[in-house]
Amino acid sequence: MGEPIRRIVVVKRHELLREAWSKRSFSLATTKLDEYVVEGFQFDKRLNPVPLRGKASYAVKNVKAVGFNYETLNQPVEEQTYALRAYFDDKNAIQQLKGRYPEEIVQVYADPKISIFPKPYCKGAPLGDWKKVATKLGVGALRKTKLSGKGVRIAVVDTGIDGSKIPVSGGWSPDPNYKPGTAELDHGTMVAFDARISAPESEILDYALLRSKEETWTGFLSDALSVYADMLDLLQREPGPLVVNNSWGMFDRSEDAPIGSPENYSANPDHPFNQIVGTLVAAGADVLFAAGNCGQPCPDGRCGSSDTGPGASIHGANSHPDVITVAAITTDGRRLGYSSQGPGALYKRKPDIAAYSHFSGSGVYEADAGTSAASPVAAGVVALLRQKFSNATLSPEAMKGLIQKTAVDINKDGWDYDLGYGSIDARRAFNALSKK
């Protein structure tokens, strides 16, 4: 028998599932979940039932979801569904579960491994430092207007943050033993540092997603579902600016279901994680994703054999039409050779913009590198602008449009599949809004 198949199982709402999520305790749902009896199948008790909102719950009404439409964001709780992680001995066990409980099991989806996007620039020392990055972004001009990101929350969805290096205001993790701000000095701390280049007074939230013990700095997409559900709870409980940075993604599609399968993640807008990302944007968050490190000519060694270069390297939520997808450039304006290239799997016109990477900054590594560094550099700019322009003034969609329109066209060819609209520029974006 081969390796067990890990999947996300979406089930209909039940009061015990609601309570289990509310109290973050899987055991509260066992009475209900023990009812699903299929040989070669078991739920993973390490992941609490995750509530799905918006169009992710359409299947309850047997309405086929098409594209990204969040008109049911505020739907009654009775229509809510829940996602759980499960392991199956084989594909036959998946079909048995769906066939035996057709009124309860909404759908089964892929749950691929996800990991961070650090990468040295093929070969080479850091080019410039974080102060040069701030200068290139035009941050100094905004400081004169008293903008520093104060009052804006930046959620760093990553490996966790060393709170002795970067102040942490809160956060959450699927790992019940983790307390925000208690991580070792590593990738998440670098990401938080880079976000604060533009927004040093922002409130950093430590969402330690990638803490799986099965492999260093690797987690599962199902873990990300729970993090996004927690952020939705946060926005409902404490409305206000929230910028979400994601410097991680899927390197190898061999862990995914094939494109065209209802279980697929990489190119399927109906996958619950792709849905919940859009739901969070619809709720008012600015969400940024690193494009990935599987571009040519020097992709990361973890990239799948068919997952490198133009049109094959920006997958799933990293290519979501509602997020800002960030490519990586050096401080002298050159595309970094691993930066993933469009077209994207969910939305072809990806990436959206580029931001600086491969500079001396946090001290975690020799260089803050990869699209892992580029994405939080851009997130800091968004947080800086959010201090001045609220969601009532500028929706996440409008913020994305502003960032795109004011980017510096490095290649002088308009939008392209390597760098999107060009390098993000805080000063140009601020000036464009201030003139209105």
C-alpha positions as CSV (number, residue, x, y, z in Angstrom):
1,M,0.0,0.0,0.0
2,G,1.3,3.5,-0.9
3,E,1.3,6.7,1.0
4,P,-2.1,7.8,2.4
5,I,-3.9,10.4,0.3
6,R,-4.4,13.7,2.2
7,R,-7.5,15.7,1.3
8,I,-9.7,18.5,2.4
9,V,-13.3,17.3,3.1
10,V,-16.1,19.8,3.0
11,V,-19.1,18.8,5.1
12,K,-22.5,20.4,5.9
13,R,-22.8,22.7,8.9
14,H,-23.5,21.1,12.3
15,E,-23.7,22.8,15.7
16,L,-20.9,20.6,17.0
17,L,-18.6,21.7,14.2
18,R,-19.4,25.3,14.9
19,E,-18.6,24.9,18.5
20,A,-15.4,23.0,17.7
21,W,-14.2,25.9,15.6
22,S,-15.3,28.6,18.1
23,K,-13.4,26.9,20.9
24,R,-10.6,25.6,18.6
25,S,-11.1,22.1,19.9
26,F,-11.5,19.2,17.5
27,S,-12.7,16.9,20.3
28,L,-16.0,18.8,20.6
29,A,-16.9,17.6,17.1
30,T,-16.0,14.0,17.5
31,T,-19.5,12.9,18.3
32,K,-20.6,14.1,14.9
33,L,-17.5,13.2,12.9
34,D,-17.5,9.6,14.3
35,E,-20.7,9.0,12.3
36,Y,-18.7,8.9,9.0
37,V,-17.5,5.3,8.9
38,V,-15.6,4.2,5.8
39,E,-12.7,1.7,5.7
40,G,-9.4,3.4,4.9
41,F,-10.5,6.8,5.9
42,Q,-10.0,9.0,9.0
43,F,-10.1,12.7,9.9
44,D,-6.9,14.4,11.1
45,K,-7.6,15.6,14.6
46,R,-4.8,18.1,14.4
47,L,-6.9,20.5,12.3
48,N,-10.1,21.9,13.8
49,P,-13.2,22.1,11.6
50,V,-12.8,25.3,9.5
51,P,-15.9,27.4,8.7
52,L,-16.3,28.3,5.0
53,R,-18.1,31.5,4.0
54,G,-19.2,33.1,0.8
55,K,-19.5,31.2,-2.4
56,A,-17.4,28.4,-1.0
57,S,-20.7,27.2,0.6
58,Y,-22.8,27.3,-2.7
59,A,-22.7,23.5,-3.0
60,V,-25.0,23.2,0.0
61,K,-27.8,24.4,-2.3
62,N,-26.4,22.3,-5.2
63,V,-25.6,25.6,-7.1
64,K,-22.5,25.2,-9.2
65,A,-19.9,27.9,-8.3
66,V,-18.4,29.6,-11.4
67,G,-15.6,32.1,-11.2
68,F,-15.2,34.5,-8.2
69,N,-18.5,36.0,-6.9
70,Y,-18.9,36.7,-3.3
71,E,-22.5,37.8,-3.2
72,T,-23.2,35.4,-0.3
73,L,-20.5,36.7,1.9
74,N,-23.2,37.7,4.5
75,Q,-25.3,34.6,4.0
76,P,-27.1,33.1,7.1
77,V,-25.0,30.8,9.2
78,E,-27.4,28.0,8.4
79,E,-25.8,27.8,4.9
80,Q,-22.2,27.6,6.2
81,T,-20.1,24.6,5.5
82,Y,-17.0,23.3,7.2
83,A,-13.6,22.0,6.0
84,L,-11.7,19.2,7.6
85,R,-8.4,17.4,6.8
86,A,-8.6,13.7,6.2
87,Y,-6.4,10.8,5.1
88,F,-7.5,8.1,2.7
89,D,-5.8,4.8,1.9
90,D,-6.7,5.1,-1.7
91,K,-9.0,6.9,-4.2
92,N,-11.6,4.2,-3.7
93,A,-12.0,5.3,-0.1
94,I,-12.7,8.8,-1.3
95,Q,-15.4,7.7,-3.6
96,Q,-16.9,5.5,-0.8
97,L,-17.1,8.4,1.6
98,K,-18.9,10.6,-1.0
99,G,-21.2,7.8,-2.1
100,R,-22.1,6.7,1.4
101,Y,-22.9,10.2,2.7
102,P,-24.1,12.2,-0.3
103,E,-26.3,14.5,1.8
104,E,-23.5,15.3,4.2
105,I,-20.3,15.4,2.1
106,V,-20.3,18.5,-0.1
107,Q,-17.0,17.8,-1.9
108,V,-13.4,16.6,-1.5
109,Y,-10.4,18.7,-2.5
110,A,-6.6,18.4,-2.9
111,D,-4.5,19.5,0.1
112,P,-1.0,20.0,-1.3
113,K,2.1,20.9,0.7
114,I,3.0,24.5,0.8
115,S,6.3,26.1,1.6
116,I,8.2,29.5,1.9
117,F,9.8,31.2,-1.1
118,P,13.4,32.1,0.0
119,K,16.1,32.0,-2.6
120,P,19.5,33.5,-3.3
121,Y,19.9,35.2,-6.6
122,C,21.3,32.3,-8.5
123,K,24.8,33.3,-7.5
124,G,25.7,36.7,-6.1
125,A,26.1,39.0,-3.0
126,P,23.3,41.3,-1.8
127,L,22.7,44.3,-4.0
128,G,22.1,47.4,-1.8
129,D,20.5,47.4,1.6
130,W,17.0,48.1,3.1
131,K,17.7,51.9,3.2
132,K,18.3,51.8,-0.5
133,V,15.0,50.0,-0.9
134,A,13.2,52.7,1.1
135,T,14.8,55.4,-1.1
136,K,13.8,53.6,-4.3
137,L,10.2,53.2,-3.0
138,G,10.0,57.0,-2.3
139,V,9.2,56.4,1.4
140,G,11.1,59.5,2.6
141,A,8.6,61.8,0.9
142,L,5.7,60.1,2.7
143,R,7.4,60.4,6.0
144,K,7.2,64.1,5.7
145,T,3.4,63.7,5.6
146,K,3.6,61.8,8.9
147,L,2.8,58.4,7.3
148,S,4.5,55.4,9.0
149,G,1.8,52.7,8.8
150,K,0.5,53.6,12.3
151,G,-2.9,52.0,13.1
152,V,-2.6,49.5,10.2
153,R,-2.3,45.8,10.9
154,I,0.0,43.6,8.8
155,A,-0.7,39.9,9.0
156,V,2.5,38.0,8.4
157,V,1.3,34.5,7.3
158,D,4.6,32.6,7.5
159,T,6.9,30.5,9.8
160,G,6.4,32.7,12.9
161,I,8.2,35.8,14.2
162,D,11.0,36.3,16.7
163,G,9.3,38.9,18.9
164,S,12.6,40.0,20.4
165,K,13.5,41.3,17.0
166,I,10.2,42.5,15.6
167,P,7.3,43.7,17.9
168,V,4.3,41.5,17.6
169,S,0.8,42.8,18.4
170,G,-1.1,39.5,18.1
171,G,-1.8,36.6,15.7
172,W,-2.7,33.0,15.7
173,S,-1.4,29.6,14.6
174,P,-2.9,26.2,13.7
175,D,-0.2,24.9,16.0
176,P,-1.9,24.9,19.5
177,N,1.5,25.1,21.2
178,Y,2.6,28.2,19.4
179,K,2.4,31.7,21.0
180,P,2.7,34.6,18.6
181,G,6.2,36.2,18.7
182,T,8.0,33.1,20.1
183,A,9.5,31.7,16.9
184,E,13.2,31.2,16.2
185,L,15.0,33.8,14.1
186,D,14.1,32.7,10.5
187,H,12.0,33.4,7.4
188,G,9.0,34.9,9.2
189,T,11.1,37.4,11.0
190,M,12.7,38.4,7.7
191,V,9.3,38.9,6.1
192,A,8.1,41.1,9.1
193,F,11.3,43.2,8.9
194,D,10.8,43.8,5.1
195,A,7.1,44.8,5.6
196,R,8.3,47.4,8.2
197,I,10.7,49.1,5.8
198,S,7.9,51.3,4.5
199,A,5.5,50.9,7.5
200,P,7.7,50.8,10.7
201,E,4.8,51.7,13.0
202,S,2.4,49.2,11.7
203,E,1.0,46.5,14.0
204,I,2.5,43.1,13.1
205,L,0.3,40.1,13.5
206,D,2.1,36.8,13.7
207,Y,0.1,34.1,11.8
208,A,2.5,31.2,12.1
209,L,1.2,28.9,9.4
210,L,4.2,26.9,8.3
211,R,5.1,24.9,11.4
212,S,4.4,21.4,10.4
213,K,6.6,18.8,12.1
214,E,6.6,16.6,9.0
215,E,9.0,18.8,7.1
216,T,10.9,22.0,8.0
217,W,8.9,25.1,7.2
218,T,6.3,23.1,5.3
219,G,2.6,23.1,6.0
220,F,-0.6,22.0,4.2
221,L,-3.1,24.1,2.4
222,S,-5.7,23.0,5.0
223,D,-3.7,24.8,7.6
224,A,-3.9,28.0,5.5
225,L,-7.7,27.6,5.4
226,S,-7.8,27.8,9.2
227,V,-5.5,30.8,9.2
228,Y,-7.8,32.7,6.8
229,A,-10.9,31.7,8.7
230,D,-9.3,33.2,11.8
231,M,-8.5,36.4,10.0
232,L,-12.1,36.6,8.9
233,D,-13.2,36.3,12.5
234,L,-10.7,39.0,13.4
235,L,-12.1,41.5,10.8
236,Q,-15.6,40.8,12.0
237,R,-14.6,41.3,15.7
238,E,-12.2,44.2,15.1
239,P,-12.9,46.0,11.8
240,G,-10.1,48.2,10.4
241,P,-7.2,48.1,8.0
242,L,-5.7,44.7,7.5
243,V,-2.9,43.9,5.0
244,V,-2.1,40.2,4.6
245,N,1.3,39.0,3.3
246,N,1.8,35.5,2.0
247,S,5.4,34.6,1.0
248,W,4.7,31.0,0.4
249,G,3.0,28.7,-2.1
250,M,3.0,25.3,-3.9
251,F,6.3,24.3,-5.6
252,D,5.2,21.1,-7.1
253,R,1.8,20.3,-8.7
254,S,2.4,16.5,-8.4
255,E,0.8,16.9,-4.9
256,D,-2.3,18.5,-6.5
257,A,-5.2,16.8,-8.2
258,P,-5.1,17.1,-12.1
259,I,-6.4,20.3,-13.7
260,G,-10.0,19.6,-14.6
261,S,-10.7,17.5,-11.6
262,P,-13.2,19.0,-9.1
263,E,-10.5,18.3,-6.4
264,N,-7.9,20.5,-8.1
265,Y,-6.4,23.5,-6.4
266,S,-3.9,25.1,-8.8
267,A,-6.4,26.2,-11.5
268,N,-9.8,25.7,-9.8
269,P,-11.6,28.8,-8.5
270,D,-14.0,26.5,-6.6
271,H,-11.3,25.1,-4.3
272,P,-12.2,26.3,-0.8
273,F,-8.9,28.0,-0.3
274,N,-9.2,30.0,-3.5
275,Q,-12.7,30.9,-2.3
276,I,-11.7,32.0,1.2
277,V,-8.9,34.2,-0.1
278,G,-11.5,36.1,-2.2
279,T,-13.9,36.2,0.7
280,L,-11.2,37.9,2.9
281,V,-10.6,40.5,0.2
282,A,-14.4,41.0,-0.1
283,A,-14.4,41.6,3.7
284,G,-11.9,44.4,3.3
285,A,-8.4,43.0,3.5
286,D,-5.6,43.9,1.1
287,V,-4.0,40.5,0.3
288,L,-0.6,40.1,-1.3
289,F,1.0,36.9,-2.5
290,A,4.6,36.2,-3.7
291,A,4.6,35.1,-7.3
292,G,6.9,32.2,-6.5
293,N,10.5,31.1,-7.2
294,C,10.0,28.8,-10.1
295,G,10.9,31.2,-12.9
296,Q,13.6,30.7,-15.6
297,P,16.5,30.7,-15.9
298,C,17.3,29.6,-12.3
299,P,14.2,28.1,-10.6
300,D,14.3,26.8,-7.0
301,G,15.3,23.1,-6.9
302,R,12.1,22.2,-5.2
303,C,10.0,23.2,-8.2
304,G,8.3,20.4,-10.1
305,S,9.7,19.3,-13.4
306,S,6.7,20.8,-15.2
307,D,6.3,23.8,-12.9
308,T,9.0,26.2,-14.0
309,G,9.1,29.2,-16.3
310,P,6.4,31.2,-18.3
311,G,2.8,30.0,-17.8
312,A,3.8,27.1,-15.5
313,S,5.0,28.7,-12.2
314,I,2.2,30.9,-10.7
315,H,-0.5,28.6,-9.3
316,G,-3.6,28.6,-7.0
317,A,-4.1,31.6,-4.7
318,N,-0.8,33.1,-5.8
319,S,-2.6,33.7,-9.1
320,H,-5.9,34.8,-7.6
321,P,-7.5,37.7,-9.5
322,D,-8.3,39.6,-6.3
323,V,-4.8,39.5,-4.8
324,I,-1.7,41.5,-5.6
325,T,0.8,39.1,-7.0
326,V,4.4,40.3,-6.6
327,A,7.5,39.5,-8.7
328,A,11.1,40.1,-7.6
329,I,13.6,42.6,-8.9
330,T,17.0,43.8,-7.7
331,T,17.5,47.4,-6.4
332,D,19.1,48.2,-9.8
333,G,15.9,47.1,-11.6
334,R,16.7,43.7,-12.9
335,R,14.3,40.8,-12.7
336,L,15.6,38.1,-10.4
337,G,16.1,34.9,-12.4
338,Y,13.9,32.7,-10.2
339,S,10.9,35.1,-10.1
340,S,7.9,33.1,-11.4
341,Q,6.4,34.2,-14.7
342,G,2.8,34.4,-15.9
343,P,0.3,33.6,-17.3
344,G,-1.2,32.6,-14.0
345,A,-3.3,29.5,-13.5
346,L,-6.4,31.3,-12.1
347,Y,-6.0,34.6,-13.8
348,K,-3.7,35.0,-16.8
349,R,-2.5,38.6,-16.2
350,K,0.0,37.7,-13.4
351,P,2.1,38.9,-11.8
352,D,0.6,42.3,-11.0
353,I,3.7,44.3,-10.0
354,A,7.3,43.8,-8.9
355,A,9.1,44.8,-5.7
356,Y,12.7,44.8,-4.5
357,S,14.5,41.7,-3.2
358,H,18.0,40.4,-2.7
359,F,19.2,43.2,-0.5
360,S,20.9,43.3,2.9
361,G,18.2,43.9,5.6
362,S,16.9,41.7,8.4
363,G,20.2,39.9,9.1
364,V,18.3,36.5,9.1
365,Y,20.1,35.5,5.9
366,E,23.0,37.1,3.9
367,A,20.3,38.7,1.7
368,D,16.6,39.2,2.1
369,A,15.8,37.3,-1.1
370,G,13.3,35.5,-3.1
371,T,9.8,36.7,-4.0
372,S,9.5,36.0,-0.2
373,A,11.2,39.4,0.4
374,A,9.6,41.2,-2.6
375,S,6.0,40.5,-1.4
376,P,6.4,42.1,2.1
377,V,8.2,45.1,0.7
378,A,5.1,45.7,-1.4
379,A,2.8,44.9,1.6
380,G,4.6,47.6,3.6
381,V,3.8,50.2,0.9
382,V,0.1,49.1,0.9
383,A,0.1,49.5,4.7
384,L,1.7,52.9,4.5
385,L,-1.0,54.1,2.1
386,R,-3.8,52.5,4.2
387,Q,-2.9,54.8,7.1
388,K,-4.1,57.7,4.9
389,F,-6.7,56.1,2.7
390,S,-9.3,53.9,4.5
391,N,-11.4,51.2,2.9
392,A,-14.3,53.7,2.7
393,T,-12.1,55.9,0.5
394,L,-10.2,53.1,-1.3
395,S,-11.5,49.5,-1.6
396,P,-9.0,46.7,-1.8
397,E,-9.8,46.5,-5.5
398,A,-9.1,50.2,-5.9
399,M,-5.9,49.9,-3.9
400,K,-4.7,47.2,-6.3
401,G,-5.6,49.3,-9.3
402,L,-3.7,52.3,-7.8
403,I,-0.6,50.2,-7.2
404,Q,-0.7,48.9,-10.7
405,K,-1.3,52.2,-12.4
406,T,1.5,54.0,-10.6
407,A,4.1,51.3,-10.9
408,V,7.3,52.2,-12.8
409,D,7.4,50.4,-16.1
410,I,10.9,49.0,-16.0
411,N,10.9,47.1,-19.3
412,K,9.2,50.0,-21.1
413,D,6.8,47.6,-22.7
414,G,3.6,48.1,-20.6
415,W,2.3,45.2,-18.7
416,D,4.2,41.9,-19.2
417,Y,4.3,38.4,-17.8
418,D,7.7,38.9,-16.0
419,L,7.1,42.0,-13.9
420,G,3.4,42.9,-14.4
421,Y,3.0,46.7,-14.5
422,G,6.5,47.3,-13.1
423,S,8.1,48.2,-9.8
424,I,5.9,49.4,-6.9
425,D,6.4,53.1,-6.0
426,A,5.0,54.5,-2.8
427,R,5.5,58.2,-3.7
428,R,3.8,57.9,-7.1
429,A,0.9,56.0,-5.6
430,F,0.4,58.6,-2.8
431,N,0.7,61.6,-5.2
432,A,-1.8,60.1,-7.6
433,L,-4.4,59.8,-4.8
434,S,-3.6,63.2,-3.3
435,K,-4.3,64.9,-6.6
436,K,-7.9,63.6,-6.7
